[in-house]
């Protein structure tokens, strides 16, 4: 290996601290802009979790472009030339500033949302992001050429500084930037930071050049470094792709059950960066043996719990994040063990970045096409187990064979029980109130526990551990589904699932439509009850009360409904009424208007119905003023809450489209978020008057409507609009002082999540 010295008598040394400072600053700018831009574009696509995943896949592609550009710059032998080219690229990319959503692509497309989003991101932030992302490998290459081996520093350590800057920026956004700065201030602040960075890297380039590190013969000759084989490159790509795919998978899992928001986006991404920081440390904070031990335990528990989506979120969140973190760390530690000579570092980063793009692209673009459900997350989590050390499987101890048989047997037993036993269960007590259903649930839990323990005991045998985890995952998924699946669809906006169950009070079979993990409507198959509005929309619920009350008071109603679901409210439409649905997902319209699936809109509605496709914040704003008698916002019980529909500015706009005596219904039922407080505060701040109802059906109540618990707030422009409900004891005055109202510049989902958690821990502390 030939190393040429960089020391030249009489020339000043480039300040060593300037290298990590520059890398840190560029990484902070890169990762500060990711949630910022995603939040800017989120309202235009209905708050879908896929907005963040698609954005992240775009950013990974732009990162790859930046790394490829940095690698190509190494063909220029002089640092002076590299600095000149890079400076010109930074200035040219600044044409896209100030940061904003470029309108060149046009209005959002509900039919091709991913393509529209990629185009908007490319013209809005693509160039500055790609050039900034090139800084880390480029500056590390300059460091290697400036100091060589004389100082004893390996430039890979600078990669930890880069990830530290990324991590701090990510954490700063939801904790400091988002709560304290308006989006306008964020955009211009970031643009100013970009220009300041141009001056910083110019200063570094000048220091490197003045130190004598600009010539052609000041770096280790790459040809003397050990060669890189294609097997090495493919291993780098695979080890980088797995954590990237898992990051998007766990992000989808979290945001599907709560909301698509920066404070939830950054959790998996921050953990992802922490794994890089630890893996690239000279002395890792978490040794490899500890990583493998904890990864084995957490993945086994995660595989068992993942399909049981109704489990407490406070349990599922740490288990999923823990399994993701230690699996990603395992892969990145394996990646670092295979890193090449520093002379090859830009190529190493390029292939590592390519793996990230492949993993992210698989989740964002390929999986939604080839899978009808979100199978990519558990699939990649199981496949990642193959990265574990394989051990010596040629001679296995009897205990190892026993654990293998127990683990596989427990996994196989669960689908067998679900297929042949579950359909014949009854809720009649056996002993002391213990029913057949309770016995079945206990059997499933025992199988899950056996599978988890067996997998953990096989952790030193990678292939055997993989086999048990695979069987356990399949068995748990079968045991978790107690309904009869009929059909599943998937689009950019999520997964729709039609399933069936038996409700004797409704004549037997009932079809249900779920979006992710949330029920969005149900319809009885028996013709006698087919047009009965069910669950959230039953006659006894707050929504049903408003529709029936307004129908009694007015001979004809003009109705708007944000969120289609199964179209259940169509059952309330009389011949003199007209209903307009505002829906962002074309797939929902296609399914709900097909009588082979649901018939509310085609067979039950007696009046006219039409559909407006697009984000409701934009499409409702295009409607005439003073037109609606009822405007139902039914978008907040869904898996991912579109917060931009529940701001002061949004509600103020809705009220202008109500008639003077019209009613706005905010359906706020949500498993994980307390939305009542923000909604009540928003209603007052928007100039409306409001009432609230927390509906809890009593046993035997409204059997023909199969009602479910419901929280709702109704808002009117004046007290006259609530005249039909003001004296109804079921409706209570609101308390708009509990929390700060949400605005287009301020939302607090973390507070809503925390309040709901407190309510679940102490149900007596609230009327919810």
Protein Blocks (a to p, Z undefined) as FASTA:
>chain_A
ZZddfbdghiacddfklmmmmmmmmmmmmmmmmmmmmmmmmmmnoopaklmmmmmmmmmm
mmmmmmmmmmmmmmpmbfklmmmmmmmmmmmmmmmpccdddfknopcdfklmmlmmmmmm
mmmmmmmmmmmmmmmmmmmmmmmmmnmmmnopafklmmmmmmmmmmmmmmmmmmmmmmmp
cfklmmmmmmmmmmmmmmmmmmmmmmmmmnopabmklcccfklpccddfklmmmmmmmmm
mmmmmmmmmmmmmmmmmcgcfklmmmmmmmmmmmmmmmmpmbafbdfklmmmmmmmmmmm
mmmmmmmmmbcfklmmmmmmmmmmmmmmmmmmmmmmmpccfklmmmmmmmmmmmmmmmmm
mmmmmmmmmpcbdfklmmmmmmmmmmpcfbjakbccfklmmmmmmmmmmmmmmmmmmmmm
mmmgcfbdfbeoiafklmmmmmmmmmmmmmmmmmmmmmmmmklmmmmmmmmmmmmmmmmm
mbdcfbdcddfkbccdddddddfknopaaddddehjacfbdcdfblklmmpcehjlmmkl
mklmmmmmmmmmpmbdcdddehjknolmmmmpcfkbccddddfblklmmmmmmmklbckl
mmmpmbdcdddeddfklmmmmpcehkbfbdcdffklpmbdcfklmcfklmmmmmmmpcfk
bccdddfbdfkbcfklmmmmmmmmnopacddddddddehiaklnopacdddddddfbfkl
mmmmmmmmkbccddfklpccddfkbccfklmmmmmmmmmmmmmlpcZZ
